[in-house]
Amino acid sequence: KDRNVFEILINKSDKLLVEGNPLDISFLRERVKEFFDNPLEKDDFPEKIDKEIDYFGVIRVNKSAVVSLQNDNGTSYGMYIKVQNEITAAVRELRDEISMQKFGRKYEELQEEQQNAVKKIYPNAISEAEPKKIGGQ
């Protein structure tokens, strides 16, 4: 479903189009976090389901949220890496936040079993398409 896909396009001029709208990269991390978390369970954000997860019990999680990243053949490598870093940082922050709430420690400080449980709540679901001609000025 469209609501489960967060579309990010980078054109040849290194400009972002996020969910069909221009966006400065400085806002990307928060937008990705909002998408994956969907705390208000908005209808245009990913579907949520109840799921039994070790250490957490039954918790509301995204059913199948994914970030779709597509860049133009002319996109600079630097911009591509910046976008990747922001997506990864968003997931890391969400994992740290829930880890602090549940365990009182950051995600990286958790035991492997605890990390695996947190990953089930916030997986790093990114789909990358091959670069193509997106265009842009």
Residue pairs with C-beta under 8 A, 6 or more apart in sequence:
1 47
3 43
3 44
3 45
3 46
3 47
4 46
4 47
4 62
4 63
4 64
4 65
4 66
5 65
5 66
5 67
5 68
5 127
6 18
6 19
6 31
6 32
6 35
6 65
6 66
6 67
6 68
7 18
7 19
7 20
7 68
7 70
8 16
8 17
8 18
8 28
8 67
8 68
8 69
8 70
8 83
8 87
9 16
9 17
9 18
9 70
9 71
9 72
9 134
10 16
10 17
10 69
10 70
10 71
10 72
10 75
10 79
10 80
10 83
10 134
11 17
11 72
11 74
11 75
11 134
11 135
11 136
11 137
12 72
12 73
12 74
12 75
12 133
12 134
12 135
12 136
13 74
13 136
13 137
14 75
14 76
14 78
14 79
15 22
15 136
15 137
16 22
16 23
16 24
16 25
16 28
16 83
17 23
17 136
18 28
18 31
23 31
25 79
25 82
25 83
25 86
28 83
28 86
28 87
28 90
29 86
29 87
29 89
29 90
29 93
30 90
32 67
32 86
32 87
32 90
32 91
33 90
33 93
33 94
34 45
35 45
35 46
35 65
35 67
36 46
36 62
36 65
36 90
36 91
36 94
36 122
37 94
37 122
38 45
38 46
38 48
38 62
38 65
41 48
41 60
46 62
46 63
46 64
46 65
47 62
47 63
47 64
48 60
48 61
48 62
48 63
49 60
49 61
49 63
50 58
50 59
50 60
51 58
51 59
51 60
51 61
51 120
52 58
53 59
53 61
53 117
53 120
53 121
54 113
54 116
54 117
55 102
55 103
55 113
55 114
55 117
56 102
56 117
56 121
59 121
61 120
61 121
64 125
65 125
66 125
66 126
66 127
67 87
67 125
67 126
67 127
68 126
68 127
68 128
68 129
69 83
69 84
69 87
69 126
69 127
69 128
69 129
70 128
70 129
70 131
70 132
70 134
71 79
71 80
71 83
71 131
71 134
72 131
72 132
72 133
72 134
72 135
72 136
73 131
73 132
73 133
75 131
87 126
88 124
91 122
91 123
91 124
92 107
94 122
95 107
95 118
95 119
95 121
95 122
96 106
96 107
98 118
98 121
98 122
99 105
99 106
99 107
99 109
99 110
99 114
99 118
100 106
103 110
103 114
107 115
107 118
110 118
